[in-house]
Amino acid sequence: AQTVTQSQPEMSVQEAETVTLSCTYDTSENNYYLFWYKQPPSRQMILVIRQEAYKQQNATENRFSVNFQKAAKSFSLKISDSQLGDTAMYFCAFMKHNNNDMRFGAGTRLTVKP
Amino acid sequence: NAGVTQTPKFQVLKTGQSMTLQCAQDMNHNSMYWYRQDPGMGLRLIYYSASEGTTDKGEVPNGYNVSRLNKREFSLRLESAAPSQTSVYFCESRDYEQYFGPGTRLTVT
């Protein structure tokens, strides 16, 4: 079974600074997808960024970028120019290609301080 | 375009009672999913429906049943609620894009 580990239960960052959230995963698969989701206090799950394992280029969405290290099975999220609205729980998730079972990490609670 | 809707938003049940959580999507997606989220944990898949007329178990299916009523609707039923089923339940609708509903907070006393 695939497992996803987020080793940082809580993190904080000053507004406008950069923060990196860690995620590691365990799989024997070669084709898969990785995701970062944001869950603000409203509970809504919002997709932040998605990475296909076959793509070597790291995905980027505006202020959000990932560092995907396939050999190390590492998938970290970097948030640049942090904003107060980035305060939320962040979940890393893994899904095998052509499979419906998405596995989530336990989450990292990020607080952006003014 | 409402996306994914879930009803109810909140529910309190007594042990042994039954209820159905409803999920509907208006994006014409084939795949729909039910998850539960417990404190300090990520979402865990209960059941999913890859297409209309099919359903399959996920990671934590015990104590639940599902029905894919049509392409739009996917319901989750608790036949005899237990305190261990106290959780927040999320529905997801997916093709290439993924959309989650707002969640249902269920408390079983």
Interface residues (C-beta under 8 A of the other chain):
Chain A: V4 S42 R43 Q44 M45 I46 L47 F91 A93 N100 D101 M102 R103 F104 G105 A106 G107
Chain B: S31 Y33 G40 M41 G42 L43 R44 L45 Y48 A50 D56 G58 E59 V88 F90 E92 E97 Q98 F100 P102 G103
